[in-house]
Amino acid sequence: MAEVKQEQPAAEKKDEPITLTEKIVTAILIAYVISLIWLAGSSHWFGIW
């Protein structure tokens, strides 16, 4: 009897485009970083603007 190896499909999906969840998480992280920079700059802590 030949053994059938079932590989996980997640390991083979490296070339697929990013999913909607990953897009949402990335957008939230970028917006968070931008808001931190804007808040730090808008308050006169560093005198950026």
C-alpha positions as CSV (number, residue, x, y, z in Angstrom):
1,M,0.0,0.0,0.0
2,A,1.4,3.4,-1.0
3,E,1.3,6.1,1.6
4,V,-0.4,9.3,0.5
5,K,1.1,12.4,2.0
6,Q,-1.4,15.1,2.6
7,E,0.5,18.4,2.6
8,Q,-1.1,21.5,4.2
9,P,-2.4,23.8,1.5
10,A,-1.4,26.8,3.6
11,A,2.3,26.0,3.0
12,E,1.8,26.1,-0.8
13,K,-0.1,29.4,-0.9
14,K,2.9,31.7,-0.9
15,D,2.3,33.2,-4.3
16,E,-1.3,34.1,-3.9
17,P,-2.4,37.7,-3.4
18,I,-3.0,38.9,0.1
19,T,-6.4,38.2,1.6
20,L,-8.9,40.8,2.7
21,T,-8.1,40.2,6.4
22,E,-4.4,40.9,5.7
23,K,-5.3,44.1,3.8
24,I,-7.5,45.3,6.7
25,V,-4.8,44.5,9.3
26,T,-2.1,46.2,7.2
27,A,-4.3,49.3,6.7
28,I,-5.0,49.5,10.4
29,L,-1.3,49.3,11.3
30,I,-0.4,51.9,8.8
31,A,-3.1,54.3,10.0
32,Y,-2.0,53.7,13.6
33,V,1.6,54.6,12.8
34,I,0.6,57.7,10.8
35,S,-1.7,58.8,13.6
36,L,1.1,58.4,16.2
37,I,3.5,60.5,14.1
38,W,0.8,63.1,13.5
39,L,-0.1,63.3,17.1
40,A,3.5,63.5,18.2
41,G,4.2,66.3,15.6
42,S,1.0,68.3,16.2
43,S,1.7,68.5,20.0
44,H,4.7,70.7,20.6
45,W,6.8,68.0,22.1
46,F,9.5,67.9,19.4
47,G,8.7,71.2,17.6
48,I,8.3,69.4,14.2
49,W,5.4,71.6,13.1
